[in-house]
Amino acid sequence: MEATAKLEAESIIRNLPDDTSYEDIHYHLYVAEKIGNSLKKLDMGQGVSNEEAKKSLAKWISN
């Protein structure tokens, strides 16, 4: 069963230090959402191969 967004957010927040700022909480939730969305796209076959990513990155870095 896939965890709900609320449960995932609770887990992320629970594992952060007690002195975490709202900005840091927001950042961690944002990153978790982006990773989750990317994993879903990969599961649907919408990703790129490592070779394609390396070529794209090499072009981007060389400019």
TORVEXLUM-295305 format. One record per atom (N, C-alpha, C): residue number from 1; residue in one letter; x negated, y negated, z negated. Coordinates in nm, 2 decimals, m for minus. Example, Ala and Ser with C-alpha at 12.3 -4.5 7.8 and 13.67 -1.06 7.14 Angstrom:
BEGIN
<rec nr="1" rest="A" X="m1.32" Y="0.57" Z="m0.78"/>
<rec nr="1" rest="A" X="m1.23" Y="0.45" Z="m0.78"/>
<rec nr="1" rest="A" X="m1.32" Y="0.33" Z="m0.78"/>
<rec nr="2" rest="S" X="m1.28" Y="0.22" Z="m0.71"/>
<rec nr="2" rest="S" X="m1.37" Y="0.11" Z="m0.71"/>
<rec nr="2" rest="S" X="m1.29" Y="0.00" Z="m0.79"/>
***
This chain:
BEGIN
<rec nr="1" rest="M" X="m0.08" Y="0.12" Z="0.00"/>
<rec nr="1" rest="M" X="0.00" Y="0.00" Z="0.00"/>
<rec nr="1" rest="M" X="m0.09" Y="m0.12" Z="0.00"/>
<rec nr="2" rest="E" X="m0.05" Y="m0.22" Z="0.08"/>
<rec nr="2" rest="E" X="m0.13" Y="m0.34" Z="0.09"/>
<rec nr="2" rest="E" X="m0.09" Y="m0.44" Z="m0.02"/>
<rec nr="3" rest="A" X="m0.19" Y="m0.50" Z="m0.08"/>
<rec nr="3" rest="A" X="m0.17" Y="m0.59" Z="m0.19"/>
<rec nr="3" rest="A" X="m0.10" Y="m0.72" Z="m0.14"/>
<rec nr="4" rest="T" X="m0.02" Y="m0.77" Z="m0.22"/>
<rec nr="4" rest="T" X="0.04" Y="m0.90" Z="m0.18"/>
<rec nr="4" rest="T" X="m0.06" Y="m1.01" Z="m0.20"/>
<rec nr="5" rest="A" X="m0.03" Y="m1.12" Z="m0.13"/>
<rec nr="5" rest="A" X="m0.11" Y="m1.24" Z="m0.14"/>
<rec nr="5" rest="A" X="m0.13" Y="m1.29" Z="m0.29"/>
<rec nr="6" rest="K" X="m0.02" Y="m1.28" Z="m0.36"/>
<rec nr="6" rest="K" X="m0.02" Y="m1.32" Z="m0.50"/>
<rec nr="6" rest="K" X="m0.11" Y="m1.23" Z="m0.58"/>
<rec nr="7" rest="L" X="m0.10" Y="m1.10" Z="m0.56"/>
<rec nr="7" rest="L" X="m0.18" Y="m1.01" Z="m0.64"/>
<rec nr="7" rest="L" X="m0.33" Y="m1.03" Z="m0.60"/>
<rec nr="8" rest="E" X="m0.36" Y="m1.05" Z="m0.48"/>
<rec nr="8" rest="E" X="m0.50" Y="m1.07" Z="m0.43"/>
<rec nr="8" rest="E" X="m0.55" Y="m1.20" Z="m0.50"/>
<rec nr="9" rest="A" X="m0.47" Y="m1.31" Z="m0.50"/>
<rec nr="9" rest="A" X="m0.51" Y="m1.43" Z="m0.56"/>
<rec nr="9" rest="A" X="m0.54" Y="m1.42" Z="m0.70"/>
<rec nr="10" rest="E" X="m0.45" Y="m1.35" Z="m0.77"/>
<rec nr="10" rest="E" X="m0.46" Y="m1.32" Z="m0.92"/>
<rec nr="10" rest="E" X="m0.59" Y="m1.25" Z="m0.94"/>
<rec nr="11" rest="S" X="m0.62" Y="m1.15" Z="m0.86"/>
<rec nr="11" rest="S" X="m0.75" Y="m1.07" Z="m0.88"/>
<rec nr="11" rest="S" X="m0.87" Y="m1.16" Z="m0.86"/>
<rec nr="12" rest="I" X="m0.87" Y="m1.24" Z="m0.76"/>
<rec nr="12" rest="I" X="m0.98" Y="m1.33" Z="m0.73"/>
<rec nr="12" rest="I" X="m1.00" Y="m1.43" Z="m0.84"/>
<rec nr="13" rest="I" X="m0.90" Y="m1.49" Z="m0.89"/>
<rec nr="13" rest="I" X="m0.91" Y="m1.59" Z="m0.99"/>
<rec nr="13" rest="I" X="m0.95" Y="m1.53" Z="m1.12"/>
<rec nr="14" rest="R" X="m0.90" Y="m1.41" Z="m1.15"/>
<rec nr="14" rest="R" X="m0.93" Y="m1.34" Z="m1.28"/>
<rec nr="14" rest="R" X="m1.08" Y="m1.31" Z="m1.28"/>
<rec nr="15" rest="N" X="m1.14" Y="m1.28" Z="m1.17"/>
<rec nr="15" rest="N" X="m1.28" Y="m1.25" Z="m1.16"/>
<rec nr="15" rest="N" X="m1.38" Y="m1.36" Z="m1.16"/>
<rec nr="16" rest="L" X="m1.33" Y="m1.49" Z="m1.15"/>
<rec nr="16" rest="L" X="m1.41" Y="m1.61" Z="m1.15"/>
<rec nr="16" rest="L" X="m1.44" Y="m1.65" Z="m1.29"/>
<rec nr="17" rest="P" X="m1.56" Y="m1.71" Z="m1.31"/>
<rec nr="17" rest="P" X="m1.59" Y="m1.76" Z="m1.45"/>
<rec nr="17" rest="P" X="m1.48" Y="m1.85" Z="m1.50"/>
<rec nr="18" rest="D" X="m1.48" Y="m1.86" Z="m1.64"/>
<rec nr="18" rest="D" X="m1.37" Y="m1.94" Z="m1.70"/>
<rec nr="18" rest="D" X="m1.39" Y="m2.09" Z="m1.67"/>
<rec nr="19" rest="D" X="m1.51" Y="m2.14" Z="m1.64"/>
<rec nr="19" rest="D" X="m1.53" Y="m2.28" Z="m1.61"/>
<rec nr="19" rest="D" X="m1.52" Y="m2.32" Z="m1.46"/>
<rec nr="20" rest="T" X="m1.46" Y="m2.23" Z="m1.38"/>
<rec nr="20" rest="T" X="m1.44" Y="m2.25" Z="m1.24"/>
<rec nr="20" rest="T" X="m1.35" Y="m2.37" Z="m1.21"/>
<rec nr="21" rest="S" X="m1.39" Y="m2.46" Z="m1.12"/>
<rec nr="21" rest="S" X="m1.31" Y="m2.57" Z="m1.09"/>
<rec nr="21" rest="S" X="m1.20" Y="m2.54" Z="m0.99"/>
<rec nr="22" rest="Y" X="m1.10" Y="m2.63" Z="m0.98"/>
<rec nr="22" rest="Y" X="m0.99" Y="m2.60" Z="m0.88"/>
<rec nr="22" rest="Y" X="m1.05" Y="m2.59" Z="m0.74"/>
<rec nr="23" rest="E" X="m1.15" Y="m2.68" Z="m0.71"/>
<rec nr="23" rest="E" X="m1.21" Y="m2.67" Z="m0.58"/>
<rec nr="23" rest="E" X="m1.28" Y="m2.54" Z="m0.55"/>
<rec nr="24" rest="D" X="m1.35" Y="m2.48" Z="m0.65"/>
<rec nr="24" rest="D" X="m1.41" Y="m2.35" Z="m0.63"/>
<rec nr="24" rest="D" X="m1.30" Y="m2.24" Z="m0.62"/>
<rec nr="25" rest="I" X="m1.19" Y="m2.25" Z="m0.69"/>
<rec nr="25" rest="I" X="m1.08" Y="m2.15" Z="m0.68"/>
<rec nr="25" rest="I" X="m1.03" Y="m2.16" Z="m0.54"/>
<rec nr="26" rest="H" X="m1.00" Y="m2.28" Z="m0.49"/>
<rec nr="26" rest="H" X="m0.95" Y="m2.30" Z="m0.36"/>
<rec nr="26" rest="H" X="m1.04" Y="m2.24" Z="m0.25"/>
<rec nr="27" rest="Y" X="m1.17" Y="m2.26" Z="m0.27"/>
<rec nr="27" rest="Y" X="m1.27" Y="m2.21" Z="m0.17"/>
<rec nr="27" rest="Y" X="m1.27" Y="m2.06" Z="m0.17"/>
<rec nr="28" rest="H" X="m1.27" Y="m2.00" Z="m0.28"/>
<rec nr="28" rest="H" X="m1.27" Y="m1.85" Z="m0.29"/>
<rec nr="28" rest="H" X="m1.14" Y="m1.79" Z="m0.23"/>
<rec nr="29" rest="L" X="m1.03" Y="m1.85" Z="m0.25"/>
<rec nr="29" rest="L" X="m0.90" Y="m1.81" Z="m0.19"/>
<rec nr="29" rest="L" X="m0.90" Y="m1.83" Z="m0.04"/>
<rec nr="30" rest="Y" X="m0.96" Y="m1.94" Z="0.00"/>
<rec nr="30" rest="Y" X="m0.97" Y="m1.97" Z="0.15"/>
<rec nr="30" rest="Y" X="m1.06" Y="m1.86" Z="0.22"/>
<rec nr="31" rest="V" X="m1.17" Y="m1.83" Z="0.16"/>
<rec nr="31" rest="V" X="m1.26" Y="m1.74" Z="0.22"/>
<rec nr="31" rest="V" X="m1.20" Y="m1.60" Z="0.22"/>
<rec nr="32" rest="A" X="m1.13" Y="m1.56" Z="0.11"/>
<rec nr="32" rest="A" X="m1.06" Y="m1.43" Z="0.11"/>
<rec nr="32" rest="A" X="m0.96" Y="m1.42" Z="0.22"/>
<rec nr="33" rest="E" X="m0.88" Y="m1.53" Z="0.24"/>
<rec nr="33" rest="E" X="m0.78" Y="m1.53" Z="0.35"/>
<rec nr="33" rest="E" X="m0.85" Y="m1.52" Z="0.48"/>
<rec nr="34" rest="K" X="m0.95" Y="m1.59" Z="0.51"/>
<rec nr="34" rest="K" X="m1.02" Y="m1.58" Z="0.64"/>
<rec nr="34" rest="K" X="m1.07" Y="m1.44" Z="0.66"/>
<rec nr="35" rest="I" X="m1.13" Y="m1.38" Z="0.56"/>
<rec nr="35" rest="I" X="m1.19" Y="m1.25" Z="0.58"/>
<rec nr="35" rest="I" X="m1.07" Y="m1.15" Z="0.60"/>
<rec nr="36" rest="G" X="m0.97" Y="m1.16" Z="0.53"/>
<rec nr="36" rest="G" X="m0.85" Y="m1.07" Z="0.55"/>
<rec nr="36" rest="G" X="m0.79" Y="m1.08" Z="0.69"/>
<rec nr="37" rest="N" X="m0.78" Y="m1.21" Z="0.74"/>
<rec nr="37" rest="N" X="m0.73" Y="m1.23" Z="0.87"/>
<rec nr="37" rest="N" X="m0.82" Y="m1.17" Z="0.98"/>
<rec nr="38" rest="S" X="m0.95" Y="m1.18" Z="0.96"/>
<rec nr="38" rest="S" X="m1.05" Y="m1.13" Z="1.05"/>
<rec nr="38" rest="S" X="m1.04" Y="m0.98" Z="1.05"/>
<rec nr="39" rest="L" X="m1.03" Y="m0.92" Z="0.94"/>
<rec nr="39" rest="L" X="m1.02" Y="m0.77" Z="0.93"/>
<rec nr="39" rest="L" X="m0.89" Y="m0.72" Z="1.00"/>
<rec nr="40" rest="K" X="m0.78" Y="m0.79" Z="0.98"/>
<rec nr="40" rest="K" X="m0.66" Y="m0.75" Z="1.05"/>
<rec nr="40" rest="K" X="m0.68" Y="m0.76" Z="1.20"/>
<rec nr="41" rest="K" X="m0.75" Y="m0.86" Z="1.25"/>
<rec nr="41" rest="K" X="m0.77" Y="m0.88" Z="1.40"/>
<rec nr="41" rest="K" X="m0.86" Y="m0.76" Z="1.45"/>
<rec nr="42" rest="L" X="m0.96" Y="m0.73" Z="1.37"/>
<rec nr="42" rest="L" X="m1.04" Y="m0.62" Z="1.41"/>
<rec nr="42" rest="L" X="m0.96" Y="m0.49" Z="1.42"/>
<rec nr="43" rest="D" X="m0.87" Y="m0.46" Z="1.32"/>
<rec nr="43" rest="D" X="m0.79" Y="m0.35" Z="1.32"/>
<rec nr="43" rest="D" X="m0.70" Y="m0.34" Z="1.45"/>
<rec nr="44" rest="M" X="m0.66" Y="m0.46" Z="1.50"/>
<rec nr="44" rest="M" X="m0.58" Y="m0.47" Z="1.62"/>
<rec nr="44" rest="M" X="m0.66" Y="m0.47" Z="1.75"/>
<rec nr="45" rest="G" X="m0.79" Y="m0.45" Z="1.73"/>
<rec nr="45" rest="G" X="m0.88" Y="m0.44" Z="1.85"/>
<rec nr="45" rest="G" X="m0.91" Y="m0.58" Z="1.91"/>
<rec nr="46" rest="Q" X="m0.90" Y="m0.68" Z="1.83"/>
<rec nr="46" rest="Q" X="m0.92" Y="m0.82" Z="1.88"/>
<rec nr="46" rest="Q" X="m1.06" Y="m0.87" Z="1.85"/>
<rec nr="47" rest="G" X="m1.15" Y="m0.79" Z="1.81"/>
<rec nr="47" rest="G" X="m1.29" Y="m0.83" Z="1.78"/>
<rec nr="47" rest="G" X="m1.38" Y="m0.83" Z="1.89"/>
<rec nr="48" rest="V" X="m1.51" Y="m0.86" Z="1.87"/>
<rec nr="48" rest="V" X="m1.61" Y="m0.86" Z="1.97"/>
<rec nr="48" rest="V" X="m1.72" Y="m0.76" Z="1.91"/>
<rec nr="49" rest="S" X="m1.79" Y="m0.70" Z="2.01"/>
<rec nr="49" rest="S" X="m1.90" Y="m0.60" Z="1.97"/>
<rec nr="49" rest="S" X="m2.01" Y="m0.68" Z="1.90"/>
<rec nr="50" rest="N" X="m2.10" Y="m0.61" Z="1.84"/>
<rec nr="50" rest="N" X="m2.22" Y="m0.67" Z="1.78"/>
<rec nr="50" rest="N" X="m2.31" Y="m0.73" Z="1.89"/>
<rec nr="51" rest="E" X="m2.32" Y="m0.66" Z="2.00"/>
<rec nr="51" rest="E" X="m2.40" Y="m0.71" Z="2.11"/>
<rec nr="51" rest="E" X="m2.34" Y="m0.85" Z="2.16"/>
<rec nr="52" rest="E" X="m2.21" Y="m0.85" Z="2.18"/>
<rec nr="52" rest="E" X="m2.15" Y="m0.98" Z="2.23"/>
<rec nr="52" rest="E" X="m2.17" Y="m1.09" Z="2.12"/>
<rec nr="53" rest="A" X="m2.16" Y="m1.06" Z="2.00"/>
<rec nr="53" rest="A" X="m2.18" Y="m1.16" Z="1.89"/>
<rec nr="53" rest="A" X="m2.32" Y="m1.21" Z="1.89"/>
<rec nr="54" rest="K" X="m2.42" Y="m1.11" Z="1.91"/>
<rec nr="54" rest="K" X="m2.56" Y="m1.15" Z="1.91"/>
<rec nr="54" rest="K" X="m2.59" Y="m1.24" Z="2.03"/>
<rec nr="55" rest="K" X="m2.53" Y="m1.21" Z="2.15"/>
<rec nr="55" rest="K" X="m2.55" Y="m1.30" Z="2.26"/>
<rec nr="55" rest="K" X="m2.49" Y="m1.44" Z="2.24"/>
<rec nr="56" rest="S" X="m2.38" Y="m1.44" Z="2.19"/>
<rec nr="56" rest="S" X="m2.31" Y="m1.57" Z="2.16"/>
<rec nr="56" rest="S" X="m2.39" Y="m1.65" Z="2.06"/>
<rec nr="57" rest="L" X="m2.43" Y="m1.59" Z="1.96"/>
<rec nr="57" rest="L" X="m2.51" Y="m1.65" Z="1.85"/>
<rec nr="57" rest="L" X="m2.64" Y="m1.70" Z="1.91"/>
<rec nr="58" rest="A" X="m2.71" Y="m1.62" Z="1.99"/>
<rec nr="58" rest="A" X="m2.84" Y="m1.66" Z="2.05"/>
<rec nr="58" rest="A" X="m2.82" Y="m1.79" Z="2.13"/>
<rec nr="59" rest="K" X="m2.71" Y="m1.79" Z="2.21"/>
<rec nr="59" rest="K" X="m2.69" Y="m1.91" Z="2.29"/>
<rec nr="59" rest="K" X="m2.66" Y="m2.03" Z="2.21"/>
<rec nr="60" rest="W" X="m2.59" Y="m2.01" Z="2.10"/>
<rec nr="60" rest="W" X="m2.55" Y="m2.13" Z="2.01"/>
<rec nr="60" rest="W" X="m2.67" Y="m2.18" Z="1.94"/>
<rec nr="61" rest="I" X="m2.76" Y="m2.09" Z="1.89"/>
<rec nr="61" rest="I" X="m2.88" Y="m2.13" Z="1.82"/>
<rec nr="61" rest="I" X="m2.98" Y="m2.20" Z="1.91"/>
<rec nr="62" rest="S" X="m2.99" Y="m2.15" Z="2.03"/>
<rec nr="62" rest="S" X="m3.09" Y="m2.21" Z="2.12"/>
<rec nr="62" rest="S" X="m3.06" Y="m2.35" Z="2.18"/>
<rec nr="63" rest="N" X="m2.94" Y="m2.39" Z="2.15"/>
<rec nr="63" rest="N" X="m2.90" Y="m2.53" Z="2.20"/>
<rec nr="63" rest="N" X="m2.93" Y="m2.63" Z="2.10"/>
***
